[in-house]
Amino acid sequence: MKVLVINCGSSSLKYQLFNMENEEVMVKGLVERIGIEGSKLIQEKGDDEYIIEEAMKDHTEAVAHVFDALVDKDNGVIADLSEIDAVGHRFVHGGEKITKSALIDKEVRDAIEEYTKFAPLHNPANLMGLEACEKLLPNVKNVAVFDTAFHQTMPAKTYLYGIDYKYYEEEAIRKYGFHGTSHNFITNKAAEVLGKDVNDLNIISAHLGNGSSICAVKNGKSFDTSMGLTPLEGLVMGTRSGDIDPAAVTYIMKKENLSPEEMENVLNKKSGVLGVSGVLGVSGVSSDFRDLENAANEGNERAKAALDMFATRVKRYIAGYMAEVGACDAIVFTGGIGENSISMREDIMEGFELFGIKIDKEKNNVRGGCHVVSTDDSKVKVMVIATNEELMIARDTKSLVEA
């Protein structure tokens, strides 16, 4: 069975084609900066790299380029799209209605569309990926794997909000958490590397990218996480504000005469490090952390402030979650920033030396892969583990399609 996995983020699309007989990755690729100047598709087949540099205004255009790359005469791996047996999709929000992976039918699709209200940056992008696949592969089954599923083990004391309980009873207003597929993979991989039973594992999983979240994993299960009802809560991110005093939101709405929809757009698309790196209302440097690092190195103070804010928020969550899980086995960095930004990992871990947790700068000089980057005498291991959400999605897809 050949399974194509489509993983649409807010501004990116990762894909992999698996031969599920041996879980071999036949080809993998990344479309980055979707909707941002400099859109690019990079496909890897062994040591060969195939690049398409074209403007991609949305995820529909990105998926079309992915299919073109897969069947490209010189750079693809299949002769025809009919060789694809199933497609697995990462979906962000299933609410309380869908709490595990599922074959996509009307009920699942309706739930995804309903919970777009809680994931305005992601569920629409995920649906565009689905619709493009349905159009190009009309006879192939599609499976949805939900980011919220891993966090269903959170206790009420971490998922409830401090508001009238009727809003939970009537509207299901609560923390759901996201990046669950990634945090689940990291948990199992960390247990394997550390030689521990996953049910005895306590870690802090830091998935850092354009969208970022921290997860407190206690006894191998999600105990708490930084994202909430929507992916807007928690860390300051690429374009998302993260935690903010609700009174600041209502003040801005009144001051600027903004509707709820307009305010949501500000918080989701015009805030975060993009907003902070701007000056006097001028658009920010970028939502891409690589652009920010370059600008900061050239002396841009707002870019530096945005990076410092990000590192400080991550540091705060990691420290708080260590208290929640108790004896912590490891702090694990993953995601585009977590895996690849050497300087950001160092900035985040600065100060933890007071608690006997030390990063080794030489060991930390790595990108991707699977590495322990803490000193030998560090009381808690610090690790870098490249996440593999796609493999988790492929396994669920194969299981459901065969069943």
Disulfide bonds with the S-S distance in Angstrom:
none
